């Protein structure tokens, strides 16, 4: 069923313009049909119908503007006519972008296009045709314009005026709708960004030790499994260190738990300074025990890092009067470096590094030991 019906009242007497108007109404009907199908849940062809309608409207407007220039129509009419053309394209684009916010897009488009047809074809185009006819009879463009400013048919002029006001109201509503829709989109976008940032913070919180602000045990376990799998695929060595603060229980007993927390934080900073690469991972393994994953690190490299950790912590010179290893805070380090035999190799690596740590403690602490490769 055709929403827009061509009849004799649309005829202007300008053959090319009338032919284009007829085709434009056909394009309006195609868009109306596609919108109705879309309302019923069938979106096929909607975008194509819209784009074809806009493309033909732009072609028609260009042809009309060329005709006005060729026929020498008064510039005041030409300016108004061109302005209405541009306004139509802008308003239709606004409605199209905001159609998701419309309760009934088909009804909104039909109402807008109906008012525009009345204003355009029955109003401005009929005026153009009368001016061209007047000029064909020998009048000037200025005379044609002046005559057009006189009332021809009060009833028709009143009807066109009503249509023009309706078109203006719909145009304003479209603009306000677009602004409201844009504001909504901006708020949704802002909320999406905030949610993404919150998720990032939540993820960081879930993998970070609250006191030491380094990776926690859970995140360490995941990364060790990933590091083993990667080293296994690439047949590259993977280093692992286990670090224990010597006689830390005695430190807590003598200096208090707040001082113990501060001590651990200072040790973490010293250990972090010992790690040469951003790919190395430092984590709290439990209590006063730390662990370090050293990707692509052989036994010699692992030993170098282990020695550096022991030296950096000792250099802090934090007093520890209850330690049997030194008068200051120290650490013992056990390390291992192997080419993992698979992604589950981390379990054995931890056992080997822990055994090496035991040997370091047995050797008097404040030193490092490396498990045999």
N, C-alpha and C positions, 0 to 999 in steps of 0.2 A: 504494500500500500504506500502510495506516494504522500509524503508529508507536505511537500511544496509542489503546487500545481501551476504550470505555466498557462496563462490565458492572455487574451487580447489586451488586458489592462497593463501588462508589462511591456507592450510594444512602444518603442520610442520613435520609430520611423528611420532610425539609423541602422541599416541592414546588418553591418558587421557587429555593432553593439548588441542588437537583438539576438543574433545568433550566439554570441558569447554569453549573454544572459541566460539563454535557454540551456546551454551547456553547464553554466555555473549552477543553475537550479538542479540539474541532474546530479552534479557533484555533491550538492547539499543533501539530496535525497539518499545518495550512496552512504554518506557519512551518518545520516540519521538512522538508516537501516543497520549499519554496523554498530552504532551505539545501542540500539534496541537489542541486537543479538548479544552484545557484551553484557547488558543488564541481565540477560537471561542466562549468563554463564558461558557464552560462546564468544571468545575474544578474537577469533580468527578474522583477519582482514581489517581490523579497526585502525591500526596505525597506517596501513596502506591507504585506506579511504581518507583519513585525515590529511596525509601528505599529498595525495592527489588533489584534494579540494584546495589546499593552500597553494599548491603549484599553479593550478588553473586560475585561481583568484589573482595571483600575482601576474600571470600572463595577461589576463583581462584588464587589469589596472594599467599595465604598461601600454596596452593597445589604446585604451581610452585616453591616456595622457598624451600619447603620440598624436591621436586624432585632434585633441584640443589644441596642441601646438600647431599642427598642420593647417587647421581651419582658422587660427588666429583668434580664438575665444578670449574674451576679456580676462586679464590676469587675476582679477579678484575672484572670479568663478574658478579658475584653474587652481589657485592656491587652496581654496576651500575644498575642492574636489580631491586634490592630491592628499590633503590632510586627512580626509575621511578614509581614503584608501589605506594610508599608513596606520591609522587608528584601528581599522578592521583587522589587519594582520597582527598587530600587537595584542588586541583583545582576544582574538581566537587562540593565539599562542599562550596567553595567560590562562585561559580556560582549560586548554589542553594540559598544561603543566599541573593545574590544580584539580584535575578531574577526579583524582582519588579522594579529595575532600568533599566532593559534591554528593548530596544524598541521592540525586537522580541525574547523572550526567546527560542522558539523552534529552530529558525535559529541559534542562538548563541550556543546552546547545540549541535545541529547536526554538526556544523562546528568544534567544539572542539572535539567531540567524533570521527569524521571522521579522523581528523589529528592524534589523539591518536592511533586509530586502525592501521593506516598506520605505525606509529613509533613502536608500540608495537608488533603487529603480524608479519608484513612484515619485521620488523627490528630486534628488540632484541630477539623475540621468535624464529625466523628463525635462528638467530645466535646461540642461545642456542641449537636448534635441530642439527645444523651442528657440534657443539662441542661434543654433546653426541654421535652422529654417529661416529665421528673421534675416540673418546675414546673406543667405542664398537669395533672398528677395531684394537685396541691394542695401540693407542697413549696415551700420557699422557695429563693431563689437561693443563699443560703449553704449550705443543706442539699444542693442539687444539686452545688455545687462540692465540698463535703466528700466526697460519695459518689463524685464523679469522681476524687478523689485516691486512692481505693481501687483495688486491682488487679482488673480485670474478667476478663481472659483473659491469663494470663501469656505465652502464646505470641505473641498479637497484640501485647501491650505490648512484648515483646522485639523483635519485628519492626519495630514503629514506632520503637523506640529506635535500632535499627540504621540505619533510614532517616534518622532525625534526625541521627545522627552523620555519615552520609555527606553529608547536606545541609550540615552545618557544615563538613566538610572541603572540599567544593566551593566553599562561600562564601569560605572563607579563601584557597583557591587563586585564585579570581576576583579577590579584592582584591589579592593579591600580583602577579597578572598585570597588573592595571590599573596598579599602582604601577611595575612594571618597564617597562610600555609607555609610561607617562607620562615616566619617566626617559629612555627611549630617544628619545621625541619631543623632549624638552627638549635632549638632546645633539645630535640632528639639527638642531634649530632653531638652537642655538648654533653648530654647525659651519657651517650655511648663512650665518649672520651673519658669521662669521669669513671665510668664503670671499668673501662679497660685499665686505667691507672690504678684503680682500687684492686683489680685482679692481679696486676703486677706486684703491688705492695703486699697483697695477701700471699702470693706465691713466694715472694722473697721472705716474708715472715715465716712461712711454713718450712723453709729450708735453712733458716738462720738460727744459730744459738743466741738466745736473748741476752745473755751476759757478755759473751765474747765477740758477738757480731761477726762470726765466721760460720761456715757451713756446719750444720748439725749432723748427728749420726745418721739419720734417715737419708739425708741428701748425699752424704759421703758414701753410703752403701750403694745407692743408685749409680753414682758417678764411677765408683770402682768397677762395678759390673760393666758399664759402658766402656771404660778405659781398657779393661781386659779384652772385651770383644773387639775393640778397634785395634789394639796391639796384636791380637791374634790374627786378624785379617791381614794386617800389614807386615806381620812377622817382625815387629819391632820390640825392643825391650821396654819394660815398664818398671819404674822404681816406686818403692813404698817405704815410708818411714813411720815408726811408732815412737812417740815422744812422751816421756813421763817426768813430771816435776819431782825431783828427789825430796823425800821426807816432807811431802806437802801436808800430811795430817799434823805433823809436829808444828809446821808453820802456822796452821790454823789454830792449833791449841795455844800457841804462845802469843800470836799477834791478833787473833780474833778473825771471825769470818769476813767482815768487811775488808780487812787488810788482805785476807786470802784471795778475795775476789779481785782486788786491785793488783795483787801479785800475778794472778793468772792473766789478766789483761795486759800487763807489761810483758810477760813471757810471750804471749801471742804476737804482740807487736815486734818483738825481737825475732821470733821465728819467721814472721812474714817478711821481714827485711832480708832474711837469708835465702829466700826463694827467688831464683833468677828470672822466672818467666810468668807471664799472666796465665798460662795454661796450667800451672801447678795449682793444686787445690789443697788448702789448709782447712782442717775440720776439727771440731771437738768430738773425740771418740767416746769420752765418758769421764766424768769427774775431772781430775787434773791431767788426763791423758789426751794427747793430740795425735792426729794422723795427717800424713801428707802424701798425696798422689803426685808422682813425677812422670808424666808421659814422655816417651822417647828418651829414656835415661838409662844408660847401662850401669854396671856395677861401679865403675870408676866415678861416674858422675854422681851416683847416689851417695857414695862415700864422701865426695867433696861437699855435697849439701849437708849431710849428717854432721860432718866436722864443723861446718860453718854455723849450724844451729847451736851446737854445744858452746862454741866460742861466743856467739852473739848473746846468748842468755847469761853466760858467765860475766860478760862485759857490762851487764846491767848493774852488777855489784849491789844487788838488793840484800841487805843483811838477813842472815838466817842462822841465828846462834844455836839452834837445836839440830842443825844438819851435821851428819858424820862425814859428809863428802867434802864440804868447804864451808867457810864462814859466811858465804853468801848463797843465794838461790842458784841452783844448777839443774840441769836436766840430763837424763840418760836417753839414748836413742838407739833403737834397733832398726835395721834396714834390710831390704832385699831388692834384687833386680833380676827379673827373668823375662823371657819371651813367653807370655801366657799360653797355655795349651787350650784355652777356650774362654768363653765369657764367665764361667764359673770358677776360674782359677783364682779369683780374689780370696776365696776362703782359705786356700792353702798359702797364699801370699801373706795374709794376715797372721796365720799361724807361724810362718817362718819369721816374719818381722817381730812378732811377739817373743819368739824364742831368742832372737838376737838381742832384744831389749832385756830379757832375763839375764843373758850373759854379760851385758853392759853393766847391769846392777851388781852382778856377782863380781865384776872386775873392779868394783869400788865406786861406781856411779860417776857422774860428771864426765861421761865419755860415750863413745858410740861403738857399736859392733854391727858387722854386716853378715847376714846369713850366707852360707856357701851357695854359689849359683848352680 
